[in-house]
Amino acid sequence: MTSAGLSKGVGTAVKREVLISGAGIAGPALAYWLHRAGFAVTVVEKARAPRDGGYPVDVRGTATEVVRRMGILPRLREAHIDSRRCTFLDADGGEVASLDPRALAGGAGGQDVEVRRGDLAAILHGLVRDDVEFLFGDSVDTFDQHGQGVDVTFRSGRQHTFDLVVGADGMHSRTRESLFGPEERFHRYLGYCFAVFTMPNTFGLSHESVLWNTPGKGAALYAVGDSDELHAFLNFYRSEPPLEALRDPQAQLDLVAAVFAGAGWEVPGMVDAMRGADDLFFDTVGQIRMPHWSSGRAVLVGDAAYAPSFLAGQGTSLALAGAYMLADALAAHRDHTAAFAAYERGVREFVTMNQALADKGAARLFPTTAQALEQRNTMLRGLVTAPSAAAPPAHSALVLPEAVPAP
Ligand SMILES: Cc1cc2nc3c(=O)[nH]c(=O)nc-3n(C[C@H](O)[C@H](O)[C@H](O)COP(=O)(O)OP(=O)(O)OC[C@H]3O[C@@H](n4cnc5c(N)ncnc54)[C@H](O)[C@@H]3O)c2cc1C
């Protein structure tokens, strides 16, 4: 298969119609490449507009090449957050080590970018909004596959038959549930729960993050640029997922407050801020692992199919690279079954390698025992004087098919 496949459909008589559910990262990226390949694309997103704000995300390795081919790398470089320091603190707030973030995650010589998630989503949407139909504030109610296509009924009542349906609807994908069954079958719990929210930057932090740890608990403040708001993050180990709390916002607040009761540093103020936050998001840390990503005329991409968790730091990059590879496979193979098989063959190993990074991320960011924390701190002190670590091979393990010809 060559990338010529990505322009193959242009000019053919009948455009194949694809519905993408989800306008996060994978959805608009896939829409871009499918449109270029001559597909008629509709994207349905349950939110009323592209979701802005949010925590910073990384575009690394292979995904950097994807955004370069989309022509948006210069804009992403402009939006690059340029975090300059990551400071680790002990239980009392004393400094353990202060590092260049690249010394920790590995950086490909200034090639990778870190941007606000909302900035990336807006840039992707802006790139395709004139070429693709977006249905905001709507979602798929039911879909029914048959030999000729997929009959879709939307929540709004609208109905249409598509050739193919793609679930790009994130970690808790409804498309996945409809096709393959409940999330529990595919969700691999990684032992942590987290709460993220924003709070005022009363600490004077700028272009930096601060991470406080005790065994099994972590509290982070992330200053994106010179913003007067901070991303606050409370993360804790729990052997079993708190299933009841996932359905009960008040129970989430109480659980986090109980776990961090008596903690030092600025943690009490963070817990207070969490209680007053209007953007609190609480979840378990987990991955999506599936034996197959397609069923009939429907297929999954991004977090819906292979969320790696923030501990791997590769969710956005997998979403971008996966979208490219799925579009390439669909353009190269008229038969969707062959296309989905090619997509899976092309991406599976890359996904596995990047999901495996989560273990290292957990050990580095949230050690669960006093001994592991001490080892981690010793390692960090060693990194203070070391040059930036090389990027993990997993980031670039996927070599994209040849460059896409300009439309
Ligand atoms: C706290 C946290 C920190 C993170 N940090 C990083 C990081 O440092 N680096 C990194 O690379 N990644 C990070 N990630 C992960 C990253 O945000 C995702 O992996 C990435 O956005 C995946 O893109 P996606 O398009 O597959 O899913 P999403 O971005 O989740 O997009 C899914 C879209 O589908 C929509 N949707 C959901 N259900 C429906 C429905 N039924 N119908 C229609 N639309 C629907 C949603 O509204 C959303 O717009 C982090 C995630 C979290 C939670």
The ligand as an ORCA input file, in Angstrom:
! r2SCAN-3c Opt
* xyz 0 1
  C      -5.955     14.225     32.467
  C      -5.522     13.845     31.088
  C      -4.258     14.211     30.663
  C      -3.823     13.857     29.389
  N      -2.562     14.202     29.042
  C      -2.106     13.851     27.822
  C      -0.764     14.185     27.427
  O       0.005     14.770     28.164
  N      -0.365     13.816     26.205
  C      -1.194     13.165     25.341
  O      -0.791     12.876     24.222
  N      -2.461     12.836     25.693
  C      -2.948     13.147     26.895
  N      -4.227     12.790     27.243
  C      -5.051     12.013     26.318
  C      -5.589     12.754     25.090
  O      -6.363     13.880     25.431
  C      -6.435     11.759     24.249
  O      -5.732     10.555     24.216
  C      -6.642     12.254     22.829
  O      -7.357     13.460     22.871
  C      -7.424     11.202     21.983
  O      -8.194     11.799     20.979
  P      -9.588     11.181     20.512
  O     -10.039     12.056     19.384
  O      -9.456      9.730     20.274
  O     -10.577     11.330     21.736
  P     -11.143     12.639     22.416
  O     -10.178     13.752     22.308
  O     -11.601     12.229     23.770
  O     -12.401     13.063     21.510
  C     -13.612     12.347     21.511
  C     -14.721     13.280     21.044
  O     -15.909     12.513     20.895
  C     -16.990     13.228     21.442
  N     -18.018     12.257     21.799
  C     -18.025     11.406     22.853
  N     -19.138     10.640     22.812
  C     -19.827     11.012     21.710
  C     -21.042     10.574     21.134
  N     -21.780      9.602     21.691
  N     -21.462     11.166     19.982
  C     -20.743     12.180     19.411
  N     -19.567     12.628     19.935
  C     -19.126     12.056     21.056
  C     -16.402     13.979     22.606
  O     -17.202     15.092     22.970
  C     -15.045     14.387     22.042
  O     -15.116     15.621     21.376
  C      -4.688     13.131     28.499
  C      -5.970     12.778     28.930
  C      -6.394     13.117     30.206
  C      -7.784     12.713     30.624
*
